Amino acid sequence: MRDGRLWIEGCEVEALAHRFGTPLYVMSEDGLRRRFRRFQRAFGDRWPEGPVHVLPSLKANYTLALRRILSEEGAGADTFGPGELHAALAGGVRPELISVNGSSKDDDLLERALRAGARVTLDSVRELERTRAIARRLGLRARVRFRLRPRYEALTQPSDFVEAETPVREVAQRYKPGIPTDDLRGPGREALHAPELDVSGVMVHLGRHSTDLEVWRGMVRSFVELVADLSAGWDGWQPREVDLGGGFATPRDPTGRLGARGSARPPGQLAPPIEEYAEALTGTLREEWRRRGLDARGVALEVEPGRSLYADAGIHLTTVRGLKAQREPLDWRWVETDTTEMFLLDSLVEHNRWTPVVAGRADAPPTQRADLVGISCGFDVVVPEAELPDVAAGDVIALLDTGAYQDATATNFNALPRPATVLVHGAEAEVVKRAETVEDVFRRDQVPARLAGGLPPTAGPR
Ligand SMILES: Cc1ncc(COP(=O)(O)O)c(C=O)c1O
């Protein structure tokens, strides 16, 4: 903020809205680079045992220009499905730093991954067998890792993913990814000796159940317990790579799935900084590794941040179209905008509570409480009961922390064309993903010839 106006790097936000139109996603190149470097430093400084690789989770934002920035920084990638593998390769990720993750990979994806030299993070024994067969056919040695399913028995803290108070361990056990341990024991042991496979490590992703660091420590304890158990049954085999996944919260942490248990984080209370996550994870990993008689020397540590890397490097801009207020029977106010929850889907999916800032009067104190609503036909409450200063039609509102998952999950409901993404670099700004047109929305439609001819005279009004 400068002189009461919102800026992103060297660009005034209101001017960006006028130049590129709204709704609009805006990302900061410098913000993304700084966050990546901070991640790399936070874990690198705390894990001298071996290399540290940060593998940004592409699902959070697969815009190619952003991916090129991260590739310039030396980042790897966590990918899911053929589209994200394509984005990683087109975005310049070194194949040996790609993890092809996800349940139910088909043969085509496995073959593409192996041909590219990417690592496959295996999700089932069936996938292990198919990967082995494809590698044999291609005459390749596939680098694979096992995605594990620790027991998480000590994680009795409530999960933010469900409204009713439910322990993390229970919610995590219902989550589908990973190889059931009993399935893995025999085939995993055999895989270690398969000439077509190089089993380089193990992977786990608990996800954003909690910002309580004790949950994260417990996750690592349970994970290492399982690694040690497998190691004992596999003649002392030890992973060269340990990938602890993502799920770290971005500081303002808009995640609102707590729902009935207290909505979003109270204003001013931040989630732990990444250094504290790094301390909790690496400290526990080191301790448990030693306690279980494993050797950490040379072990590569990987993490897969999604939201915590991209979210607060981005904002979403919208323009106020009008105001509406009612006294009776319910006293209520709405600020109508030109965006929609369909372009900010975590308003619905994770009940995120976005922070709205009026770009031209960022320091104005709140004077009203109103629902910030969108253009789709649903309730479309982008921010429920937002505390806002006086606003008028034409004002630009920036919604903070929207750089992760919002463009990636935007939908065309109501046949709405999705917004552009603009990348800010110092005082420059350019479109890195153009806005859709109405024609784009209907580009996949095919009207059969028998329905494409002349229509009968309409039975419209006479
Ligand atoms: C395997 C894996 N890694 C990383 C992530 C990123 O998670 P987050 O955005 O919560 O950091 C996800 C998200 O679903 C994931 O499934």
The ligand as a Gaussian input file, in Angstrom:
#p B3LYP/6-31G(d) Opt

LIG

0 1
 C        0.411000     -35.039000      -3.557000
 C        0.166000     -33.617000      -3.260000
 N        1.214000     -32.804000      -3.025000
 C        1.044000     -31.492000      -2.765000
 C       -0.213000     -30.929000      -2.731000
 C       -0.341000     -29.450000      -2.442000
 O       -1.091000     -29.223000      -1.322000
 P       -1.219000     -27.735000      -0.736000
 O       -1.713000     -26.864000      -1.811000
 O       -2.193000     -27.884000       0.373000
 O        0.155000     -27.354000      -0.285000
 C       -1.337000     -31.731000      -2.959000
 C       -2.689000     -31.158000      -2.909000
 O       -3.685000     -31.779000      -2.995000
 C       -1.138000     -33.111000      -3.237000
 O       -2.178000     -33.908000      -3.472000

